[in-house]
Amino acid sequence: MASGIGLLEAYQPFANLEWRNALQSSLEIPLLVRLLRLSRGGRILEVGCGRGIGLAAIARRLKPASLNGIDVDDHLLAVAEDALGRRSIPARLLGADVRSMPF
């Protein structure tokens, strides 16, 4: 699909599996932070933030000055907003497509 039409219709979110979420939070995010040499206090944008699992892990490790997440799935953004709110993690969450980001 060269034009990109139909991509959102084919979208399927990742399954909400506790073991998978724990793996992302405890292994994947720390490794990415280390490999990318991300510093504390910076500005973070997670594209495809889904349920906010990665955002919460990033917030814990980096204490960013600005934490943003975008996703095409409004339901998952609502889940992320609730989860981050319960942990008092300030984040700006936006419904957006990576092909036309509002940044």
C-alpha positions as CSV (number, residue, x, y, z in Angstrom):
1,M,0.0,0.0,0.0
2,A,2.2,2.8,-1.2
3,S,-0.3,5.5,-0.4
4,G,-0.8,4.4,3.2
5,I,-4.6,4.1,2.7
6,G,-5.9,1.2,4.7
7,L,-3.0,1.0,7.2
8,L,-5.2,2.1,10.1
9,E,-7.9,-0.3,9.2
10,A,-5.3,-3.1,9.4
11,Y,-4.0,-1.9,12.8
12,Q,-4.1,-4.5,15.6
13,P,-2.9,-3.5,19.1
14,F,-0.4,-5.6,21.0
15,A,-2.1,-8.0,23.4
16,N,-2.2,-6.8,27.0
17,L,-0.1,-9.6,28.5
18,E,1.3,-9.0,32.0
19,W,4.5,-10.9,31.3
20,R,5.0,-8.9,28.1
21,N,4.4,-5.6,29.9
22,A,6.8,-6.6,32.7
23,L,9.4,-7.5,30.1
24,Q,9.1,-4.2,28.4
25,S,9.2,-2.2,31.6
26,S,12.1,-4.1,33.3
27,L,14.3,-5.1,30.4
28,E,13.5,-3.4,27.1
29,I,13.2,0.2,28.3
30,P,16.3,0.1,30.6
31,L,18.4,-1.4,27.7
32,L,17.1,1.3,25.3
33,V,17.9,4.0,27.8
34,R,21.4,2.7,28.3
35,L,22.1,2.0,24.6
36,L,20.8,5.4,23.4
37,R,22.6,7.1,26.3
38,L,19.6,9.1,27.2
39,S,20.2,11.6,30.0
40,R,17.9,12.5,32.9
41,G,15.8,15.6,32.7
42,G,15.4,15.8,28.9
43,R,12.4,15.8,26.6
44,I,11.0,12.4,25.6
45,L,8.5,11.4,22.9
46,E,7.4,7.8,22.6
47,V,5.8,7.1,19.2
48,G,3.2,4.3,19.6
49,C,3.0,4.6,23.4
50,G,0.0,2.3,23.6
51,R,-1.0,1.6,27.2
52,G,1.9,3.8,28.6
53,I,4.0,0.9,29.9
54,G,7.1,2.4,28.3
55,L,6.3,5.9,29.4
56,A,6.0,4.9,33.0
57,A,9.4,3.1,32.9
58,I,11.0,6.0,31.1
59,A,9.6,8.4,33.7
60,R,11.0,6.3,36.6
61,R,14.5,6.1,35.1
62,L,15.0,9.5,33.4
63,K,12.7,12.0,35.3
64,P,12.2,13.8,32.1
65,A,11.4,17.5,31.9
66,S,8.8,16.7,29.3
67,L,7.2,13.4,28.6
68,N,5.0,12.9,25.5
69,G,3.3,9.9,23.9
70,I,1.4,9.5,20.7
71,D,-0.7,6.6,19.5
72,V,-3.4,6.0,16.8
73,D,-5.5,4.1,19.3
74,D,-7.7,6.4,21.4
75,H,-8.7,3.5,23.7
76,L,-5.1,2.7,24.5
77,L,-4.4,6.3,25.2
78,A,-7.2,6.4,27.7
79,V,-5.7,3.3,29.4
80,A,-2.3,5.1,29.4
81,E,-3.8,8.3,30.8
82,D,-5.5,6.3,33.7
83,A,-2.4,4.3,34.5
84,L,0.0,7.3,34.4
85,G,-2.5,9.3,36.5
86,R,-2.7,6.7,39.2
87,R,1.1,6.8,39.4
88,S,1.2,10.7,39.3
89,I,3.3,10.6,36.2
90,P,2.8,13.8,34.2
91,A,2.6,13.1,30.5
92,R,1.1,14.7,27.4
93,L,-0.8,12.0,25.4
94,L,-2.0,12.7,21.9
95,G,-4.0,10.8,19.4
96,A,-1.7,11.0,16.3
97,D,-0.3,9.1,13.4
98,V,3.5,8.9,13.0
99,R,3.0,10.0,9.4
100,S,1.7,13.4,10.5
101,M,3.0,14.0,14.0
102,P,1.9,17.3,15.7
103,F,5.6,18.1,16.6
